[in-house]
Each structure stands twice: as C-alpha cells, then as structure tokens.
C-alpha cells in the first residue's frame, strides 16, 4: 500500500502558494501521489444532500475558496518531477469533453505521464443547473464523455456523433505519453451504478461507501462494496486485482486504521488534512518517517 497527500485546493486553508508547497513537499517526502477535489462553487442555499455524511450535510461553505483542479494539476506538473497527481474526483460533465481531453493530455504530456484521473457523475443539482446540464442525464453523459476522451487520446484523432456530443473528424494532440496513449481513469461513487462503470470501463475505483466515512462500520461497508465490485468485474471478464483502488483517510489516523484498509486490498490512501500549512507539513513528515515505514 502506498500513500498520497491531498492538496489544499478547497476549504478554509486553501490558497495557491500552499497548494504548490504541499505538492513539492509531498514529492520530497516520497509520497506516491497528490490529489485534488472538484466543485464549481458552494451555493449559499444548498438544497442537495451530500451523500458521504450521515445527515447529508456538507462541510464546505460559500466563503471557502475552491481552486480548479484542472488548472492546479498543470501547475503541479511544472513544479514537480516524479510524483503522480490526480483528481478524487473530477466531474467531467461540467466541461466539454474535447476541451477537457485537450487540457488533460497537455498537462500529462508536460509532466511526462504522471496523471491519474478520478471521475464521478456528481451529486450537486445546483452545479448542473448553473452549467445548463440536465442532472438526470449525468450517468449516460459520463459514459459518453469518457469514451470520447479516450478515443481522442488513443487514436490521435476525434470523430464523434453521439447522444450528447458531436465533433467533426479532426486530428488530436498531444496524446498522453502513458502506456496505450491514455490516462488511467478511476471511477468515483459508492452505488452499484458506479461500481458497474468501474468494472466495465474503469482503470480503478475511488473507494467509498455511503454515510460516515469515519464510523465504526465504515470498513465493513467498504468491504461489502469491494465484494460487489469483484463480482461485477467477474461478470465483465475482468479481475478486481487489475484495478487501482484509491482509498481515503486523514493524517493523524491510527496505524491500525491503515492496516485494515491494506487488508481490504486498497492500493493507495489519499490522506486529507484541513489545517494550516505548517501543521500539514509537520504531520506529513511525521507520517512518512514514523508511520508509513511500519505499514509498507
């Protein structure tokens, strides 16, 4: 099991210089990867229910900044040399697929092939309304969005006439320099629909379960979801061992909590810390020098 560090692109401590400092420090400390959230905004009057808290409440408030993850990845690519970077997760359907495919491929090419793209269908109705995308079509749009991006990346050309998107035949470049000229895509979401997508066309799963992610039952719920994913993979003629499983935790969690996740087969843990930058750096340093060696 390896460890990633979440960059402060959202919340009360989010700011540009600290995003870059955290990324560079994570590389120096030997983290596997750095990760970013994605939202367009936080509504003043939020009616949508957050699916990953027991009561549907959402921790972000309108006053907190939310830095765009696509732009942040480009900055991280230029500021680092080895560390992988990605989203956990991006909502692609807020953006046109060809434009997004171009932006991501360009960043991945500049970085020498270090991007991991976590994608999700989204849950906040207010964001879909703002970009004039019908929320009820978000699952089908995600399927078509990913298929179009992969066509552009892998073939170096794009020609598409689908239910939601169309594009004339044209050349496309740069292509991602990773194997197969593509960017690994992990699927976010905890429901059966998300797990079926991970099994059908995903390169991995952003591990989660409904409700409180820190409850005593969270690991049991994740284990049940992993068993379901394994069954769906088998139905697709794939093995769950071939998927990258990216879990989530918090700096400061006890070592035993990470051992449980390792026992579930999770490959990478994305560590989150909502704290001032100096505390995050101190905690990350302590984790990588004292905790991680006992877990790997």
BAFI-547032 format. One line per 10 residues: number of its first residue (from 1); their letters; for each residue x, y, z of N, C-alpha, C. Coordinates in steps of 0.05 Angstrom, whole numbers, plus 5000, padded with zeros to 4 digits. Layout:
<nodes>
NUM> A> X:Y:Z:X:Y:Z:X:Y:Z ~ ... .
</nodes>
This chain:
<nodes>
1> XXXXXXXXXX> 5017:4976:5000:5000:5000:5000:5018:5025:5000 ~ 5009:5045:4984:5024:5070:4983:5006:5093:4992 ~ 5018:5116:4995:5003:5138:5006:5005:5163:4989 ~ 4982:5177:4986:4981:5202:4973:4974:5224:4992 ~ 4977:5249:4985:4971:5272:5002:4952:5290:4987 ~ 4930:5298:5000:4911:5315:4987:4921:5344:4988 ~ 4919:5358:4966:4928:5385:4964:4906:5404:4974 ~ 4913:5427:4986:4893:5445:4998:4880:5463:4976 ~ 4865:5451:4958:4852:5467:4937:4824:5474:4945 ~ 4815:5466:4969:4788:5473:4978:4787:5475:5008 .
11> XXXXXXXXXX> 4770:5493:5018:4766:5495:5047:4779:5520:5059 ~ 4779:5521:5085:4787:5546:5099:4817:5552:5096 ~ 4833:5532:5089:4862:5537:5087:4872:5536:5058 ~ 4854:5537:5039:4861:5535:5011:4874:5561:5001 ~ 4897:5559:4989:4909:5581:4975:4930:5571:4956 ~ 4936:5587:4936:4954:5578:4914:4982:5571:4924 ~ 4996:5588:4938:5023:5581:4947:5025:5556:4963 ~ 5004:5551:4980:5005:5527:4997:4999:5502:4981 ~ 4983:5504:4959:4979:5481:4941:5006:5473:4930 ~ 5022:5492:4921:5048:5486:4909:5068:5476:4930 .
21> XXXXXXXXXX> 5068:5488:4953:5087:5479:4974:5080:5450:4983 ~ 5055:5444:4985:5047:5417:4993:5055:5397:4972 ~ 5051:5403:4947:5059:5385:4925:5089:5380:4925 ~ 5105:5401:4928:5134:5397:4928:5143:5382:4952 ~ 5131:5388:4975:5139:5373:5000:5131:5344:4998 ~ 5108:5338:4987:5099:5311:4984:5119:5295:4967 ~ 5129:5307:4945:5149:5294:4928:5174:5290:4944 ~ 5183:5309:4959:5208:5307:4974:5206:5285:4995 ~ 5182:5282:5007:5178:5262:5028:5174:5234:5018 ~ 5169:5231:4992:5166:5204:4980:5137:5195:4978 .
31> XXXXXXXXXX> 5118:5213:4979:5090:5205:4975:5087:5194:4946 ~ 5068:5176:4943:5062:5165:4917:5049:5185:4898 ~ 5032:5202:4910:5015:5220:4893:5004:5243:4909 ~ 4993:5263:4895:4978:5284:4908:4951:5286:4893 ~ 4930:5295:4908:4903:5293:4898:4888:5319:4903 ~ 4867:5323:4886:4851:5347:4887:4821:5341:4886 ~ 4806:5358:4899:4776:5357:4898:4767:5373:4873 ~ 4741:5370:4867:4729:5386:4845:4700:5394:4853 ~ 4696:5420:4853:4669:5432:4853:4671:5459:4840 ~ 4650:5469:4828:4650:5495:4816:4646:5517:4837 .
41> XXXXXXXXXX> 4629:5511:4857:4623:5531:4877:4607:5517:4899 ~ 4602:5532:4921:4584:5523:4942:4560:5542:4943 ~ 4536:5533:4938:4513:5550:4939:4508:5562:4966 ~ 4498:5587:4967:4490:5599:4992:4467:5584:5005 ~ 4448:5576:4988:4425:5560:4997:4427:5532:4985 ~ 4443:5515:4996:4447:5488:4986:4424:5470:4994 ~ 4410:5459:4973:4388:5440:4979:4396:5412:4974 ~ 4416:5407:4957:4426:5380:4951:4438:5368:4976 ~ 4434:5342:4979:4445:5327:5003:4472:5314:4995 ~ 4491:5318:5012:4518:5306:5008:4516:5277:5015 .
51> XXXXXXXXXX> 4524:5259:4996:4520:5230:5001:4540:5217:5020 ~ 4560:5232:5029:4581:5219:5045:4582:5230:5073 ~ 4559:5238:5083:4556:5245:5112:4530:5233:5122 ~ 4528:5226:5147:4504:5212:5157:4479:5228:5153 ~ 4480:5254:5155:4456:5270:5154:4454:5287:5128 ~ 4472:5282:5109:4471:5297:5084:4483:5324:5085 ~ 4495:5332:5108:4507:5358:5110:4534:5359:5095 ~ 4541:5383:5087:4565:5388:5070:4583:5407:5085 ~ 4608:5401:5088:4626:5416:5105:4635:5443:5092 ~ 4634:5445:5066:4642:5470:5053:4621:5492:5056 .
61> XXXXXXXXXX> 4630:5516:5058:4612:5539:5059:4619:5558:5037 ~ 4601:5576:5028:4606:5593:5005:4631:5610:5007 ~ 4640:5616:5032:4663:5634:5035:4689:5620:5030 ~ 4689:5593:5030:4714:5578:5026:4722:5578:4997 ~ 4747:5584:4990:4755:5582:4962:4757:5553:4952 ~ 4753:5550:4926:4754:5523:4914:4770:5526:4888 ~ 4795:5519:4889:4813:5522:4866:4807:5500:4845 ~ 4807:5508:4820:4801:5489:4798:4822:5467:4797 ~ 4814:5442:4798:4834:5421:4798:4849:5417:4771 ~ 4836:5423:4749:4850:5420:4723:4873:5440:4721 .
71> XXXXXXXXXX> 4868:5465:4729:4889:5485:4730:4911:5478:4750 ~ 4902:5468:4773:4922:5461:4794:4940:5438:4784 ~ 4929:5419:4770:4946:5397:4760:4967:5407:4741 ~ 4960:5427:4724:4980:5438:4706:5002:5451:4722 ~ 4995:5466:4743:5015:5479:4759:5033:5458:4773 ~ 5021:5437:4784:5036:5416:4798:5055:5402:4779 ~ 5046:5398:4754:5063:5385:4734:5088:5400:4730 ~ 5087:5427:4730:5111:5443:4725:5128:5446:4750 ~ 5117:5441:4773:5131:5446:4798:5144:5421:4810 ~ 5138:5398:4798:5148:5372:4808:5160:5356:4785 .
81> XXXXXXXXXX> 5174:5334:4792:5187:5318:4772:5179:5289:4772 ~ 5171:5278:4795:5167:5249:4797:5139:5241:4807 ~ 5128:5256:4825:5104:5248:4839:5080:5248:4820 ~ 5063:5228:4824:5038:5227:4808:5018:5247:4820 ~ 4999:5255:4804:4979:5274:4813:4952:5267:4800 ~ 4930:5273:4814:4904:5266:4803:4881:5279:4817 ~ 4858:5272:4808:4833:5282:4820:4818:5260:4834 ~ 4806:5267:4856:4790:5248:4871:4766:5263:4882 ~ 4746:5269:4865:4744:5263:4837:4736:5288:4822 ~ 4740:5287:4795:4732:5308:4777:4704:5301:4766 .
91> XXXXXXXXXX> 4687:5322:4762:4661:5318:4749:4664:5327:4720 ~ 4670:5308:4702:4676:5316:4674:4653:5330:4660 ~ 4629:5323:4666:4606:5333:4651:4600:5362:4655 ~ 4614:5376:4673:4613:5405:4676:4629:5418:4653 ~ 4644:5402:4638:4662:5413:4618:4658:5398:4591 ~ 4664:5411:4569:4662:5397:4543:4684:5376:4541 ~ 4677:5352:4531:4697:5330:4532:4721:5335:4515 ~ 4719:5348:4492:4742:5352:4475:4761:5373:4487 ~ 4749:5394:4498:4765:5414:4512:4779:5402:4536 ~ 4765:5386:4552:4777:5374:4575:4798:5354:4567 .
101> XXXXXXXXXX> 4793:5338:4546:4813:5318:4537:4839:5332:4529 ~ 4836:5355:4516:4860:5371:4507:4875:5381:4532 ~ 4861:5392:4551:4874:5403:4574:4889:5382:4590 ~ 4876:5359:4594:4888:5337:4610:4911:5325:4595 ~ 4909:5320:4569:4930:5308:4554:4955:5327:4553 ~ 4950:5353:4551:4972:5372:4551:4987:5371:4577 ~ 4973:5372:4599:4985:5371:4625:5000:5345:4629 ~ 4988:5322:4621:5001:5297:4624:5027:5295:4608 ~ 5026:5306:4584:5050:5306:4566:5072:5323:4578 ~ 5065:5346:4589:5085:5363:4602:5098:5349:4626 .
111> XXXXXXXXXX> 5081:5334:4640:5090:5320:4664:5105:5294:4659 ~ 5105:5285:4634:5118:5260:4628:5101:5236:4635 ~ 5074:5239:4637:5057:5216:4641:5053:5209:4671 ~ 5044:5229:4687:5041:5224:4715:5012:5228:4726 ~ 4993:5232:4708:4966:5238:4717:4950:5213:4722 ~ 4933:5214:4742:4911:5194:4747:4885:5210:4749 ~ 4866:5203:4733:4841:5219:4731:4819:5204:4745 ~ 4811:5215:4768:4787:5205:4782:4763:5220:4772 ~ 4742:5206:4764:4718:5218:4753:4693:5209:4769 ~ 4673:5227:4770:4648:5220:4782:4625:5232:4767 .
121> XXXXXXXXXX> 4601:5222:4773:4577:5233:4759:4567:5258:4772 ~ 4574:5264:4797:4565:5288:4810:4540:5284:4827 ~ 4536:5302:4846:4513:5299:4864:4499:5326:4870 ~ 4512:5348:4863:4501:5374:4870:4484:5386:4847 ~ 4458:5386:4851:4440:5395:4829:4445:5424:4822 ~ 4452:5440:4841:4457:5469:4836:4479:5473:4816 ~ 4500:5456:4816:4521:5459:4796:4512:5452:4768 ~ 4497:5430:4766:4486:5423:4740:4468:5445:4728 ~ 4452:5456:4745:4435:5478:4736:4451:5502:4726 ~ 4473:5507:4740:4490:5531:4733:4503:5528:4705 .
131> XXXXXXXXXX> 4510:5503:4698:4523:5498:4672:4504:5488:4651 ~ 4478:5488:4658:4457:5481:4639:4460:5453:4629 ~ 4466:5434:4647:4468:5406:4640:4446:5391:4657 ~ 4428:5377:4644:4407:5363:4659:4419:5342:4677 ~ 4414:5344:4703:4426:5326:4722:4418:5297:4717 ~ 4393:5293:4708:4383:5266:4705:4398:5250:4683 ~ 4412:5264:4666:4428:5250:4645:4457:5246:4652 ~ 4464:5252:4677:4493:5254:4684:4507:5227:4681 ~ 4494:5205:4686:4507:5179:4684:4513:5172:4655 ~ 4493:5175:4638:4498:5169:4609:4518:5189:4597 .
141> XXXXXXXXXX> 4517:5214:4606:4536:5234:4596:4565:5226:4604 ~ 4568:5216:4629:4595:5208:4638:4606:5186:4620 ~ 4589:5166:4614:4598:5144:4596:4608:5155:4569 ~ 4592:5172:4557:4599:5182:4531:4623:5201:4533 ~ 4624:5217:4554:4646:5235:4558:4673:5220:4559 ~ 4674:5199:4575:4699:5184:4578:4706:5170:4551 ~ 4686:5159:4538:4691:5145:4512:4703:5164:4492 ~ 4692:5189:4491:4702:5209:4472:4731:5217:4478 ~ 4736:5222:4504:4763:5230:4512:4783:5207:4505 ~ 4776:5183:4511:4795:5161:4506:4799:5157:4476 .
151> XXXXXXXXXX> 4779:5161:4460:4783:5160:4431:4803:5180:4422 ~ 4800:5205:4431:4819:5226:4423:4847:5220:4432 ~ 4850:5211:4457:4877:5205:4468:4890:5182:4453 ~ 4876:5160:4450:4888:5136:4440:4892:5136:4410 ~ 4874:5148:4395:4876:5148:4366:4891:5172:4354 ~ 4892:5193:4370:4903:5218:4359:4885:5231:4339 ~ 4861:5222:4337:4840:5235:4321:4814:5234:4336 ~ 4795:5251:4329:4769:5250:4341:4748:5254:4320 ~ 4728:5237:4320:4704:5239:4303:4682:5226:4318 ~ 4661:5242:4325:4641:5231:4344:4614:5242:4337 .
161> XXXXXXXXXX> 4594:5225:4338:4566:5233:4335:4551:5216:4355 ~ 4545:5228:4379:4533:5213:4400:4507:5225:4409 ~ 4497:5216:4431:4472:5225:4442:4474:5254:4453 ~ 4497:5260:4464:4501:5286:4477:4522:5304:4464 ~ 4541:5292:4450:4564:5306:4439:4568:5298:4410 ~ 4578:5318:4395:4586:5312:4367:4611:5328:4361 ~ 4628:5317:4343:4652:5330:4336:4660:5321:4308 ~ 4669:5340:4291:4677:5333:4264:4703:5317:4265 ~ 4709:5303:4244:4734:5288:4243:4758:5307:4243 ~ 4776:5303:4261:4799:5321:4264:4822:5307:4278 .
171> XXXXXXXXXX> 4846:5317:4273:4869:5308:4288:4868:5317:4317 ~ 4881:5302:4334:4881:5310:4363:4909:5305:4374 ~ 4919:5324:4388:4945:5321:4401:4950:5345:4420 ~ 4968:5341:4439:4985:5317:4443:4969:5294:4454 ~ 4980:5270:4450:4970:5246:4463:4984:5242:4489 ~ 4970:5232:4509:4984:5226:4535:5007:5206:4530 ~ 5029:5210:4543:5052:5192:4539:5051:5166:4555 ~ 5030:5162:4570:5028:5137:4586:5022:5113:4568 ~ 5026:5089:4577:5021:5065:4561:4993:5065:4549 ~ 4992:5059:4523:4967:5060:4508:4958:5087:4501 .
181> XXXXXXXXXX> 4975:5108:4505:4968:5135:4499:4941:5143:4512 ~ 4939:5137:4538:4915:5144:4553:4923:5152:4581 ~ 4903:5162:4596:4906:5170:4623:4889:5151:4640 ~ 4901:5138:4661:4885:5120:4677:4861:5134:4690 ~ 4838:5121:4689:4813:5133:4699:4802:5116:4721 ~ 4800:5128:4745:4787:5114:4767:4759:5126:4771 ~ 4740:5109:4778:4712:5117:4779:4704:5123:4808 ~ 4692:5146:4813:4682:5153:4839:4653:5145:4842 ~ 4644:5143:4867:4616:5136:4873:4615:5110:4888 ~ 4594:5106:4904:4592:5082:4921:4569:5064:4913 .
191> XXXXXXXXXX> 4551:5073:4895:4528:5057:4888:4535:5036:4867 ~ 4516:5018:4862:4520:4997:4843:4526:5008:4815 ~ 4513:5030:4807:4518:5041:4781:4547:5049:4777 ~ 4558:5062:4798:4587:5070:4797:4605:5046:4796 ~ 4599:5025:4812:4616:5002:4812:4614:4987:4786 ~ 4591:4986:4773:4589:4974:4747:4606:4989:4726 ~ 4607:5015:4728:4623:5030:4710:4653:5025:4715 ~ 4661:5023:4740:4688:5016:4746:4696:4989:4735 ~ 4677:4970:4737:4683:4943:4727:4683:4942:4696 ~ 4665:4959:4684:4662:4957:4655:4684:4973:4640 .
201> XXXXXXXXXX> 4689:4998:4648:4709:5013:4633:4730:5028:4651 ~ 4728:5025:4677:4747:5039:4694:4774:5025:4696 ~ 4794:5041:4702:4821:5031:4709:4824:5028:4739 ~ 4804:5036:4754:4805:5035:4783:4779:5046:4795 ~ 4779:5046:4822:4756:5056:4837:4766:5074:4859 ~ 4753:5098:4862:4757:5115:4885:4740:5104:4908 ~ 4753:5090:4925:4739:5073:4945:4722:5091:4964 ~ 4697:5083:4968:4679:5098:4986:4655:5081:4992 ~ 4640:5090:5013:4615:5078:5020:4597:5100:5029 ~ 4571:5096:5029:4552:5117:5037:4555:5122:5067 .
211> XXXXXXXXXX> 4548:5146:5075:4547:5153:5104:4574:5162:5114 ~ 4577:5159:5140:4601:5170:5154:4625:5153:5148 ~ 4645:5165:5135:4669:5151:5127:4687:5145:5150 ~ 4682:5156:5174:4698:5151:5197:4684:5135:5218 ~ 4660:5124:5212:4645:5109:5232:4657:5081:5236 ~ 4648:5068:5257:4659:5041:5263:4651:5021:5242 ~ 4630:5027:5227:4621:5009:5207:4632:5015:5179 ~ 4648:5036:5177:4657:5044:5150:4673:5023:5136 ~ 4692:5010:5150:4709:4990:5138:4692:4966:5129 ~ 4672:4959:5145:4654:4937:5138:4639:4944:5112 .
221> XXXXXXXXXX> 4629:4969:5111:4614:4977:5087:4632:4978:5063 ~ 4657:4987:5066:4675:4987:5043:4681:4958:5034 ~ 4685:4940:5053:4690:4912:5046:4667:4900:5030 ~ 4642:4907:5038:4619:4898:5023:4618:4909:4995 ~ 4625:4935:4992:4626:4947:4966:4648:4934:4948 ~ 4671:4928:4960:4692:4915:4945:4684:4887:4936 ~ 4669:4873:4952:4659:4847:4944:4640:4849:4921 ~ 4624:4870:4921:4605:4875:4899:4621:4882:4874 ~ 4641:4899:4877:4658:4906:4854:4672:4882:4842 ~ 4682:4864:4859:4695:4840:4849:4675:4823:4833 .
231> XXXXXXXXXX> 4650:4822:4842:4630:4806:4827:4624:4819:4800 ~ 4622:4846:4800:4617:4859:4775:4641:4856:4755 ~ 4665:4857:4766:4689:4852:4749:4688:4825:4737 ~ 4681:4805:4753:4679:4778:4743:4659:4775:4720 ~ 4636:4790:4723:4616:4789:4702:4626:4802:4676 ~ 4645:4821:4679:4657:4834:4655:4681:4820:4645 ~ 4688:4797:4657:4712:4782:4649:4738:4796:4658 ~ 4736:4811:4679:4760:4824:4690:4765:4815:4718 ~ 4788:4823:4729:4795:4816:4757:4798:4842:4772 ~ 4787:4843:4797:4789:4867:4813:4818:4874:4819 .
241> XXXXXXXXXX> 4835:4854:4819:4864:4859:4824:4876:4876:4802 ~ 4863:4878:4779:4874:4894:4757:4866:4923:4760 ~ 4849:4930:4779:4840:4957:4783:4857:4971:4805 ~ 4862:4997:4801:4875:5013:4822:4854:5022:4842 ~ 4857:5014:4867:4838:5021:4888:4850:5044:4905 ~ 4837:5067:4903:4847:5091:4917:4828:5098:4939 ~ 4837:5093:4964:4821:5099:4987:4826:5127:4997 ~ 4815:5132:5021:4817:5159:5032:4820:5157:5062 ~ 4836:5174:5074:4840:5175:5103:4848:5203:5111 ~ 4856:5205:5136:4864:5231:5147:4891:5229:5161 .
251> XXXXXXXXXX> 4907:5249:5157:4932:5250:5172:4925:5250:5202 ~ 4939:5233:5217:4933:5231:5245:4916:5207:5253 ~ 4906:5192:5233:4892:5168:5239:4911:5147:5251 ~ 4901:5130:5268:4919:5109:5280:4928:5089:5259 ~ 4952:5078:5263:4963:5060:5244:4945:5036:5238 ~ 4931:5027:5259:4913:5004:5255:4892:5009:5234 ~ 4883:5034:5232:4863:5040:5211:4874:5036:5183 ~ 4899:5042:5179:4911:5037:5153:4916:5007:5148 ~ 4922:4993:5169:4926:4964:5166:4900:4950:5157 ~ 4877:4960:5168:4851:4949:5159:4847:4954:5129 .
261> XXXXXXXXXX> 4853:4978:5120:4850:4985:5092:4869:4968:5074 ~ 4893:4964:5084:4912:4947:5069:4901:4919:5067 ~ 4888:4909:5088:4876:4883:5088:4853:4880:5069 ~ 4840:4902:5062:4819:4902:5043:4829:4903:5014 ~ 4855:4906:5011:4867:4906:4984:4869:4934:4971 ~ 4866:4955:4987:4868:4982:4977:4897:4988:4970 ~ 4901:5000:4947:4929:5005:4937:4941:5031:4946 ~ 4925:5052:4946:4935:5079:4953:4915:5092:4972 ~ 4925:5105:4992:4908:5121:5010:4914:5150:5006 ~ 4893:5165:4999:4894:5194:4996:4889:5207:5023 .
271> XXXXXXXXXX> 4910:5219:5035:4909:5230:5062:4901:5259:5061 ~ 4880:5266:5076:4869:5293:5077:4876:5306:5104 ~ 4881:5332:5103:4886:5347:5128:4875:5376:5124 ~ 4854:5383:5138:4845:5410:5138:4858:5425:5161 ~ 4881:5437:5156:4896:5450:5177:4915:5471:5164 ~ 4926:5489:5180:4946:5508:5169:4970:5493:5157 ~ 4982:5505:5137:5002:5492:5121:5026:5481:5138 ~ 5035:5496:5157:5058:5486:5173:5051:5461:5189 ~ 5026:5460:5198:5017:5435:5212:5015:5412:5193 ~ 5005:5417:5169:5003:5396:5149:5030:5385:5142 .
281> XXXXXXXXXX> 5050:5403:5138:5077:5394:5131:5089:5378:5154 ~ 5085:5387:5178:5096:5373:5202:5083:5345:5204 ~ 5057:5344:5201:5042:5319:5204:5050:5300:5181 ~ 5053:5310:5157:5060:5293:5134:5089:5282:5138 ~ 5106:5299:5148:5134:5290:5152:5135:5268:5173 ~ 5120:5272:5195:5119:5252:5216:5107:5226:5206 ~ 5086:5228:5189:5073:5204:5178:5093:5188:5161 ~ 5107:5202:5144:5124:5187:5125:5150:5177:5138 ~ 5158:5189:5160:5182:5180:5174:5177:5160:5197 ~ 5153:5161:5208:5147:5144:5232:5125:5124:5227 .
291> XXXXXX> 5104:5131:5212:5081:5113:5209:5083:5096:5184 ~ 5088:5109:5161:5088:5094:5136:5108:5071:5136 ~ 5133:5075:5146:5152:5052:5145:5142:5027:5159 ~ 5125:5030:5179:5114:5007:5193:5091:4994:5179 ~ 5081:5007:5158:5058:4997:5143:5065:4986:5116 ~ 5089:4991:5106:5096:4983:5079:5118:4962:5079 .
</nodes>
